[in-house]
Amino acid sequence: MGIQPTSVGVNDKAARIRSMFAEIAPRYDFLNHALSLNIDRRWRRFLVNKVADRLRRPGAIALDLCCGTADLSLKLSALAPTIGLDYCHPMLELGAKKIRRERRSAELVEADALNVPFADGMFDVVTIAFGLRNLEEPEAGLREIYRLLRPEGRAAVLEFSRPKIPIFRDLYHLYFTRLLPRIGKAISGSSYAYQYLPDSVLAFPDQRELVSLMQAVGFSDVRYYNLFGGVASLHIGDRQSDKL
Ligand SMILES: C[S@@+](CC[C@H](N)C(=O)[O-])C[C@H]1O[C@@H](n2cnc3c(N)ncnc32)[C@H](O)[C@@H]1O
């Protein structure tokens, strides 16, 4: 167990995002739960329920990409051996502390989610929570997830999304683009990170566009669930069986 460092590819965007997460790491969990009124915990539980049958298969292994401080990795590890992967060392250190505290046997690996140091088809479940949007090329991230899944394996992508109910959508937009950056800056000390959050969500594909992207990569039976009116969405897609 413990963090296993491997080489991390760095380009401009990746390096910028990585130092941003390193800067906010000490306040990340607190802000996550406070700004979402703790709803993020429920979202991760929902995700785990949607992959639980795959995790209960004999010998199943899960990979949690962009695991950050390992909240989701910990939940997955209650059902199957889990590897959490992230390229930001300070986030992983916090995750490793939690894993030790909760006496779980999740492993953490320091690596780039676009260049994962594991063989094709190793995992029954690959998850990515609030990470895909941060990748240099989200489509390349989906291709990497597909590569890592074994046939009949399942991908789960949890990400901020776009509320669709008119009045709620407008109120939420105000909160997300005006209020949240100020609260985030006051608590984390980073003006960039909590402006980057709404900017990156608005630049990311919406629910239906993400379905199309996953289908284009090859996932089958792609579907999504709106969470809290579409503030976030969970997309599920399967890698097809080899047997036709
Ligand atoms: C918003 S946090 C999400 C953390 C966690 N999954 C959660 O649910 O709280 C995004 C994480 O993605 C990681 N990340 C972003 N780009 C990455 C990349 N190319 N490779 C590995 N990790 C990356 C960041 O370091 C950060 O820990």
The ligand as an SDF file (V2000), in Angstrom:
LIG
                    3D

 27 29  0  0  0  0  0  0  0  0999 V2000
  -12.0210   17.9520   -8.6290 C   0  0  0  0  0  0  0  0  0  0  0  0
  -10.7980   16.8030   -8.1280 S   0  0  0  0  0  0  0  0  0  0  0  0
  -11.7620   15.3510   -7.9150 C   0  0  0  0  0  0  0  0  0  0  0  0
  -11.2020   14.4320   -6.8800 C   0  0  0  0  0  0  0  0  0  0  0  0
  -12.0670   13.2360   -6.5040 C   0  0  0  0  0  0  0  0  0  0  0  0
  -12.3090   12.3520   -7.6210 N   0  0  0  0  0  0  0  0  0  0  0  0
  -13.3720   13.6580   -5.8790 C   0  0  0  0  0  0  0  0  0  0  0  0
  -14.4130   13.1060   -6.2550 O   0  0  0  0  0  0  0  0  0  0  0  0
  -13.3470   14.5000   -4.9740 O   0  0  0  0  0  0  0  0  0  0  0  0
   -9.9560   16.4720   -9.6330 C   0  0  0  0  0  0  0  0  0  0  0  0
   -8.6950   15.6550   -9.4640 C   0  0  0  0  0  0  0  0  0  0  0  0
   -8.2370   15.3020  -10.7660 O   0  0  0  0  0  0  0  0  0  0  0  0
   -6.8270   15.2690  -10.7290 C   0  0  0  0  0  0  0  0  0  0  0  0
   -6.3450   15.3500  -12.1170 N   0  0  0  0  0  0  0  0  0  0  0  0
   -6.6080   16.3050  -13.0270 C   0  0  0  0  0  0  0  0  0  0  0  0
   -6.0050   16.0200  -14.1970 N   0  0  0  0  0  0  0  0  0  0  0  0
   -5.3500   14.8410  -14.0130 C   0  0  0  0  0  0  0  0  0  0  0  0
   -4.5550   14.0240  -14.8590 C   0  0  0  0  0  0  0  0  0  0  0  0
   -4.2840   14.3600  -16.1170 N   0  0  0  0  0  0  0  0  0  0  0  0
   -4.0580   12.8790  -14.3460 N   0  0  0  0  0  0  0  0  0  0  0  0
   -4.3070   12.5190  -13.0620 C   0  0  0  0  0  0  0  0  0  0  0  0
   -5.0410   13.2630  -12.2040 N   0  0  0  0  0  0  0  0  0  0  0  0
   -5.5660   14.4080  -12.6800 C   0  0  0  0  0  0  0  0  0  0  0  0
   -6.4570   16.4590   -9.8590 C   0  0  0  0  0  0  0  0  0  0  0  0
   -5.1510   16.3520   -9.3510 O   0  0  0  0  0  0  0  0  0  0  0  0
   -7.5310   16.3910   -8.7890 C   0  0  0  0  0  0  0  0  0  0  0  0
   -7.1110   15.6330   -7.6720 O   0  0  0  0  0  0  0  0  0  0  0  0
  1  2  1  0
  2  3  1  0
  2 10  1  0
  3  4  1  0
  4  5  1  0
  5  6  1  0
  5  7  1  0
  7  8  2  0
  7  9  1  0
 10 11  1  0
 11 12  1  0
 11 26  1  0
 12 13  1  0
 13 14  1  0
 13 24  1  0
 14 15  1  0
 14 23  1  0
 15 16  2  0
 16 17  1  0
 17 18  1  0
 17 23  2  0
 18 19  1  0
 18 20  2  0
 20 21  1  0
 21 22  2  0
 22 23  1  0
 24 25  1  0
 24 26  1  0
 26 27  1  0
M  CHG  2   2   1   9  -1
M  END
$$$$
